[in-house]
Amino acid sequence: MIDVAEFEQHRPRLFGIAYRMLGSVADAEDLVQDTWLRCSQVSEPVTNPGGYLSRTVTNLALNKLTSAAARREQYVGPWLPEPLVTLPDAAGELELAESVSLAMLVVLETLSPLERAVFVLKEIFRFSYREIAETLDRTETSVRQVGSRATSHVQARRPRYEASAEVRRQVTDEFLAACLGGDMNRMLELLAPDVTAWNDGGGKVRAALRPLHGAEKVARFLTAVLAQPIEAPRLVAVDVNGRPGLMLTSAGRPDTVACVEVEDGRITEIRVIRNPDKLHHLA
């Protein structure tokens, strides 16, 4: 049996596993709650509460991924994870790192559910292969093979950005000022010529259905988003999954969240999330 106090000690890790597995804040929170409901019904003593809870949430996430994959095949336009948004310099409170950046979560989406589980547990939460084998009810040898394959896949696609956190923040703040001032020339100066922007609207709001390439296309698209008729618009600097970003609100409600990646002093990637279903948790 696991009591409430003990469960709460493990809650951040359980959410971290579920969120990295699913890329959804709402689904991750639901899985954490489901984990508690299942564990609260166990009457016999649990010798390793942390391992037991991690095993439960991981297997629940694997089951969830099966149905999620089918839904994403029908998704309208690019799919991006639900963002975790904090005020600048507050990201440390969420223990955010590269492993939870939007760019990394998009890479994890290309893994099979089993590969994703092994990678998340081994490379991010430092489980041993023996512990992972017990969690997934597989042999340690097979888990090692899956882990090696997943790591190679991620290493080949892992986003690599050399800019420091200070430079990323400075460039983002300058871009925010240019957007607020309607300074198209400055926006173009801050965007890399080959910048790419992904826009997730889920078919529910105005959004580009394909990735946009090139500084001028991206700048004009963002200008159009900012020019939309919304009530009491406000554009503020935030951190999105531990990276500098921007949030546009309408009458105090999140309308658009954007996260940028910076290299050589210019923005090379922008991920824009406008699907209202993915912003409810920020209200």
Disulfide bonds with the S-S distance in Angstrom:
none
